[in-house]
Amino acid sequence: MLWDLIGSGAAVLTMFGFVPQILKILRTRSVQDVSLVMLLQFSLGIFLWLLYGLYIRDNILIVANAVSFVTLVIADALYFKYRNG
């Protein structure tokens, strides 16, 4: 039970880890200091964790990485929208 709480806490922190970056991009309409390589690499990593969670049927991994992946797709889309200033 303790490990489920630790996993859930980690999941919540991870799920919303990119929200501050998304809000900053929306506020400034700039991605000048955002690395596209980092966004794409992190998106792929989260997607692979999601696939792994589905494979082992771990609800914490599935939900956390699905939400994280959606936030990263939003960040990726905003990057391409605002990349040219």
C-alpha atoms as an extended CHARMM CRD file, in Angstrom:
* protein
*
        85  EXT
         1         1  MET       CA              0.0000000000        0.0000000000        0.0000000000  PROA      1               0.0000000000
         2         2  LEU       CA              2.8370000000        2.4180000000        0.8110000000  PROA      2               0.0000000000
         3         3  TRP       CA              4.3790000000        1.8220000000       -2.6120000000  PROA      3               0.0000000000
         4         4  ASP       CA              1.0370000000        2.5380000000       -4.2840000000  PROA      4               0.0000000000
         5         5  LEU       CA              0.9630000000        5.9140000000       -2.4970000000  PROA      5               0.0000000000
         6         6  ILE       CA              4.5520000000        6.6420000000       -3.5110000000  PROA      6               0.0000000000
         7         7  GLY       CA              3.7800000000        5.6260000000       -7.0950000000  PROA      7               0.0000000000
         8         8  SER       CA              0.6460000000        7.7440000000       -7.1290000000  PROA      8               0.0000000000
         9         9  GLY       CA              2.5250000000       10.7490000000       -5.7540000000  PROA      9               0.0000000000
        10        10  ALA       CA              5.2170000000       10.3570000000       -8.3680000000  PROA      10              0.0000000000
        11        11  ALA       CA              2.5380000000       10.0020000000      -11.0350000000  PROA      11              0.0000000000
        12        12  VAL       CA              0.8140000000       13.2470000000      -10.0320000000  PROA      12              0.0000000000
        13        13  LEU       CA              4.0990000000       15.1640000000      -10.0830000000  PROA      13              0.0000000000
        14        14  THR       CA              5.0320000000       13.7070000000      -13.4650000000  PROA      14              0.0000000000
        15        15  MET       CA              1.5960000000       14.1550000000      -15.0350000000  PROA      15              0.0000000000
        16        16  PHE       CA              1.6180000000       17.8840000000      -14.4960000000  PROA      16              0.0000000000
        17        17  GLY       CA              5.3630000000       18.5140000000      -14.7760000000  PROA      17              0.0000000000
        18        18  PHE       CA              5.0880000000       20.2880000000      -18.1250000000  PROA      18              0.0000000000
        19        19  VAL       CA              2.0480000000       22.4070000000      -17.2620000000  PROA      19              0.0000000000
        20        20  PRO       CA              4.1840000000       25.3450000000      -16.0030000000  PROA      20              0.0000000000
        21        21  GLN       CA              6.1330000000       25.2870000000      -19.2940000000  PROA      21              0.0000000000
        22        22  ILE       CA              2.9050000000       25.2060000000      -21.2970000000  PROA      22              0.0000000000
        23        23  LEU       CA              1.5310000000       28.1500000000      -19.3200000000  PROA      23              0.0000000000
        24        24  LYS       CA              4.7560000000       30.1110000000      -19.8660000000  PROA      24              0.0000000000
        25        25  ILE       CA              4.6410000000       29.4310000000      -23.6110000000  PROA      25              0.0000000000
        26        26  LEU       CA              1.0230000000       30.5820000000      -23.7530000000  PROA      26              0.0000000000
        27        27  ARG       CA              1.7460000000       33.6940000000      -21.6730000000  PROA      27              0.0000000000
        28        28  THR       CA              4.8630000000       34.7590000000      -23.5990000000  PROA      28              0.0000000000
        29        29  ARG       CA              3.9660000000       33.2730000000      -26.9970000000  PROA      29              0.0000000000
        30        30  SER       CA              7.6100000000       32.2850000000      -27.2190000000  PROA      30              0.0000000000
        31        31  VAL       CA              9.5030000000       28.9840000000      -27.2850000000  PROA      31              0.0000000000
        32        32  GLN       CA             12.9210000000       30.5970000000      -27.6250000000  PROA      32              0.0000000000
        33        33  ASP       CA             14.3400000000       28.8460000000      -24.5510000000  PROA      33              0.0000000000
        34        34  VAL       CA             12.5840000000       25.5050000000      -25.1220000000  PROA      34              0.0000000000
        35        35  SER       CA             14.5220000000       22.6150000000      -26.6320000000  PROA      35              0.0000000000
        36        36  LEU       CA             12.6250000000       20.7760000000      -29.3770000000  PROA      36              0.0000000000
        37        37  VAL       CA             14.9270000000       17.7650000000      -29.0220000000  PROA      37              0.0000000000
        38        38  MET       CA             14.1200000000       17.5570000000      -25.3000000000  PROA      38              0.0000000000
        39        39  LEU       CA             10.3720000000       17.8010000000      -25.9550000000  PROA      39              0.0000000000
        40        40  LEU       CA             10.4270000000       15.1150000000      -28.6310000000  PROA      40              0.0000000000
        41        41  GLN       CA             12.7300000000       12.8220000000      -26.6540000000  PROA      41              0.0000000000
        42        42  PHE       CA             10.6090000000       13.1590000000      -23.5210000000  PROA      42              0.0000000000
        43        43  SER       CA              7.4150000000       12.6080000000      -25.5220000000  PROA      43              0.0000000000
        44        44  LEU       CA              8.7900000000        9.4010000000      -26.9890000000  PROA      44              0.0000000000
        45        45  GLY       CA              9.9900000000        8.2160000000      -23.5890000000  PROA      45              0.0000000000
        46        46  ILE       CA              6.5990000000        8.8700000000      -21.9890000000  PROA      46              0.0000000000
        47        47  PHE       CA              4.8510000000        7.1130000000      -24.8840000000  PROA      47              0.0000000000
        48        48  LEU       CA              7.0770000000        4.0570000000      -24.4000000000  PROA      48              0.0000000000
        49        49  TRP       CA              6.3220000000        4.0710000000      -20.6480000000  PROA      49              0.0000000000
        50        50  LEU       CA              2.6240000000        4.1990000000      -21.5630000000  PROA      50              0.0000000000
        51        51  LEU       CA              3.0250000000        1.1670000000      -23.8190000000  PROA      51              0.0000000000
        52        52  TYR       CA              4.8980000000       -0.6570000000      -21.0640000000  PROA      52              0.0000000000
        53        53  GLY       CA              2.1750000000        0.2020000000      -18.5350000000  PROA      53              0.0000000000
        54        54  LEU       CA             -0.4450000000       -1.1550000000      -20.9140000000  PROA      54              0.0000000000
        55        55  TYR       CA              1.5880000000       -4.3230000000      -21.4030000000  PROA      55              0.0000000000
        56        56  ILE       CA              1.9310000000       -5.0140000000      -17.6710000000  PROA      56              0.0000000000
        57        57  ARG       CA             -1.5560000000       -3.6110000000      -16.9270000000  PROA      57              0.0000000000
        58        58  ASP       CA             -0.4050000000       -1.1580000000      -14.3000000000  PROA      58              0.0000000000
        59        59  ASN       CA             -3.0820000000        1.5020000000      -13.8440000000  PROA      59              0.0000000000
        60        60  ILE       CA             -0.7350000000        4.0020000000      -12.2140000000  PROA      60              0.0000000000
        61        61  LEU       CA              1.6770000000        3.8220000000      -15.1510000000  PROA      61              0.0000000000
        62        62  ILE       CA             -1.1380000000        3.9350000000      -17.6760000000  PROA      62              0.0000000000
        63        63  VAL       CA             -2.9260000000        6.9840000000      -16.2630000000  PROA      63              0.0000000000
        64        64  ALA       CA              0.2260000000        8.9110000000      -15.3770000000  PROA      64              0.0000000000
        65        65  ASN       CA              1.8450000000        8.4130000000      -18.7480000000  PROA      65              0.0000000000
        66        66  ALA       CA             -1.3510000000        8.9720000000      -20.7340000000  PROA      66              0.0000000000
        67        67  VAL       CA             -1.8730000000       12.3500000000      -19.0290000000  PROA      67              0.0000000000
        68        68  SER       CA              1.8360000000       13.1940000000      -19.3270000000  PROA      68              0.0000000000
        69        69  PHE       CA              1.8040000000       12.2940000000      -23.0070000000  PROA      69              0.0000000000
        70        70  VAL       CA             -1.1990000000       14.5530000000      -23.6510000000  PROA      70              0.0000000000
        71        71  THR       CA              0.5060000000       17.4860000000      -21.9210000000  PROA      71              0.0000000000
        72        72  LEU       CA              3.6440000000       16.8580000000      -23.9500000000  PROA      72              0.0000000000
        73        73  VAL       CA              1.6840000000       16.7120000000      -27.2050000000  PROA      73              0.0000000000
        74        74  ILE       CA              0.2240000000       20.1010000000      -26.2580000000  PROA      74              0.0000000000
        75        75  ALA       CA              3.7370000000       21.4300000000      -25.5250000000  PROA      75              0.0000000000
        76        76  ASP       CA              4.9900000000       20.0150000000      -28.8500000000  PROA      76              0.0000000000
        77        77  ALA       CA              2.1070000000       21.6370000000      -30.7390000000  PROA      77              0.0000000000
        78        78  LEU       CA              2.7300000000       24.9770000000      -29.0300000000  PROA      78              0.0000000000
        79        79  TYR       CA              6.4140000000       24.7090000000      -29.9140000000  PROA      79              0.0000000000
        80        80  PHE       CA              5.5780000000       24.4040000000      -33.5950000000  PROA      80              0.0000000000
        81        81  LYS       CA              2.9740000000       27.1660000000      -33.3730000000  PROA      81              0.0000000000
        82        82  TYR       CA              5.3200000000       29.6950000000      -31.7490000000  PROA      82              0.0000000000
        83        83  ARG       CA              8.7330000000       28.6030000000      -33.0560000000  PROA      83              0.0000000000
        84        84  ASN       CA              9.1070000000       31.5080000000      -35.4800000000  PROA      84              0.0000000000
        85        85  GLY       CA              8.2090000000       34.1650000000      -32.9680000000  PROA      85              0.0000000000
